[in-house]
């Protein structure tokens, strides 16, 4: 074949390939849905956080397991500042006995960042002090603060591998449950700077983790808002190996009387659990409806329960949602006037 013929075939081949790509027959970039974007953002977040936690833990002289870490990241609706709570377990915790715990054993490794600028990696050590369970929380420099702790021995066969949980509607509280025990501590302080002095790791793991959390909030916020032109304030993300939840409050629903928001969307949310739990598979906008006798439900989503409880001043002043994540339930707390709406979602094992 002559050079001119070969050149002609090459040009024709390129034209066909370009045409196929333009029509979807080539390897052009596929468009992700907003939900797929959220899931992908969470995957990147978890991968990067695991690496950062390992680096910080190594500098603090502890070995950790990070695969099932539990974390929440949220921005305040009032000022846009970010809060972070990440909790994972010390390696080998499943081998601890009650005698080990009574004598003192490291059980959790955490990162706490508040919107007031406090940030610290912390190791939690549990021990028994003359019949009272306590937790010694220490920072990078080995400085400690002691808090009350609760320890429950599980029934035979209850539980499984370590399951990390948390509660940040006041505290924050960090928990862990595994086959033998459940341990819970709450850092109830008026000022987080009273907890422990700030100590920064030489690896700069705090800045790296903050950047990852801010990127996550920016990404999921963009994905949620791509589905609506509504105005939002305050976003929260909850991530564990078996649950992912993103919720962004609609402007005008925060700190308003309960009766004025019935039959109106509260937020835009996406919740994914390992087993589905009958939840919507797309971003949804939960609306409250009255069930009579002072009860409420989420319109069209019976799997999500609703409770009303007294206001928490911390959430109220920051105009942001907060979360409670247990072994089998996720609760999103939304401030309304002098009360909190509690959205309860099942998380089946």
TARATA-V751538 format. One record per pair of residues at least 4 apart in sequence whose C-alpha atoms are under 6 Angstrom apart, sorted by the first residue. I is the first residue (numbers start at 0). GAP is how many residues later the second one is. Records with the same first field share a line. If there is no record, write none. Layout:
I=GAP  GAP
This chain:
19=5  6
20=4  5  7
31=4
33=189
37=182
44=4
48=4
49=16
52=4
56=5
57=4
59=80
62=27  28
63=25  26  27
64=24  26
65=22
67=173
68=18  19  171
69=16  17  94  169  170
70=14  15  167  168
71=12  13  165  166
72=10  11  163  164
73=8  9  161  162
74=5  6  7  159  160
75=4  5  158  242  244
76=156  157  242  243
77=240  241
80=34
81=33
82=30  31  32
83=28  29
84=26  27
85=24  25
86=23
87=20  21
88=18  19  20
89=17  18
95=4
100=4  26
101=25  26
102=24
103=22  23
104=20  21
105=18  19
106=17  18
107=15  16
108=13  14
109=11  12
110=9  10
111=7  8
112=5  6
113=4
121=16  17
122=14  15
123=12  13
124=10  11
125=8  9
126=6  7
127=4  5
132=16
133=13  14  15
134=11  12  14
135=9  10
136=7  8
137=4  5  6
138=4
139=59
148=35  36
149=33  34
150=31  32
151=29  30
152=27  28
153=26  27
157=21
158=19  20
159=18  19
160=17
161=15  16
162=13  14
163=12
164=10  11  160  161
165=7  8  9  158  159
166=5  6  157
167=4  155
168=153
170=15  16  17
171=14  15
172=12  13
173=10  11
174=8  9
175=6  7
176=4  5
216=4
230=19  20
231=17  18  19
232=16  18
233=14  15  86
234=12  13
235=10  11
236=8  9
237=6  7
238=4  5
241=31  32
242=29  30
243=27  28
244=25  26
245=23  24
246=21  22
247=19  20
248=18
249=16  17
253=81  82
254=80  81  82
255=80  81
256=80
261=26  27
262=24  25  26
263=23
264=20  21  22
265=20  21
266=18
267=16  17
268=14  15
269=13
285=12
286=11  12
287=9  10
288=7  8  10
289=5  6
290=4  5
296=9
303=40  41
304=38  39
305=36  37
306=34  35
307=32  33  34
308=30  31
309=29
310=27  28  29
314=4  5
315=19
320=12  13
321=10  11
322=8  9  10
323=6  7
324=5
327=19  20
328=16  17  18
329=14  15
330=12  13
331=10  11
332=8  9
333=6  7
334=5
335=4
